[in-house]
């Protein structure tokens, strides 16, 4: 689940092409990408698209519903759940209680549709208001069986703050956004769910995306949002371990397997211990 590609829910042309994008997750967007007058049509198109996806599709189909503080989301959920999406992205999530209320609604719908309870996973956007951003850590201790991961975005929060910039002169996130990104990463790992980094808005800047995605993977994120198909191969490459990294991970696992009960040992002239072993195991599991 490296690349999470948005596609507008009201664009028949883009929906028809997105399956060939190579994205690990395709998110049919019923929120920001669809004008108010197009919401009803987009719901129907999303449902038809979901129903047309084969069980062996090489990507997970998700849907971004409208925010839970609007009257639109119940219609979104009722319309798309018969299409059996793998999950729902929840924009402007205000906290775990928000997701718990949505989960209760999904329990009833899944039962009526003869879907396995808990089948529909949730990925909240946890940073889009100042209050939500301050509560990111609360997801770490929340009991949310449907929670697949956490992700964040900068645009809505920037507007809420009245910020005229999100990045500094060197291209790094300014303090507020850097704090939020770190909180998402730490909280997701504390909750044992996926940490998904925000999108790179300039979809023509593939060189910049390559640098940013590589840094995101190195920091510990599991994947990244995308807004254009051209971004998908760059993200997939950045979040895929290299053969050199896999070989090193195998060597670490084999070294500890050959010396059971040892807490630390030497490998190629350097000391490695249990954190190196756990990291190697996780890398091999992901690959």
QUIBELNOR-V73044 format. One record per run of one state. SS is the DSSP state (H for helix, E for strand, L for the rest). FROM is the first residue (numbers start at 1). TO is the last residue. If there is no record, write none. Layout:
ss:SS from:FROM to:TO
ss:SS from:FROM to:TO
This chain:
ss:L from:1 to:2
ss:E from:3 to:8
ss:L from:9 to:11
ss:H from:12 to:20
ss:L from:21 to:24
ss:E from:25 to:29
ss:L from:30 to:35
ss:H from:36 to:51
ss:L from:52 to:59
ss:E from:60 to:65
ss:L from:66 to:72
ss:H from:73 to:83
ss:L from:84 to:86
ss:E from:87 to:90
ss:L from:91 to:95
ss:H from:96 to:112
ss:L from:113 to:120
ss:E from:121 to:125
ss:L from:126 to:129
ss:H from:130 to:134
ss:L from:135 to:135
ss:H from:136 to:140
ss:L from:141 to:146
ss:E from:147 to:151
ss:L from:152 to:154
ss:H from:155 to:161
ss:L from:162 to:166
ss:E from:167 to:167
ss:L from:168 to:172
ss:E from:173 to:173
ss:L from:174 to:174
ss:H from:175 to:190
ss:L from:191 to:193
ss:E from:194 to:197
ss:L from:198 to:205
ss:H from:206 to:219
ss:L from:220 to:222
ss:E from:223 to:226
ss:L from:227 to:228
ss:H from:229 to:238
ss:L from:239 to:242
ss:H from:243 to:258
ss:L from:259 to:263
ss:E from:264 to:267
ss:L from:268 to:269
ss:E from:270 to:273
ss:H from:274 to:286
ss:L from:287 to:287
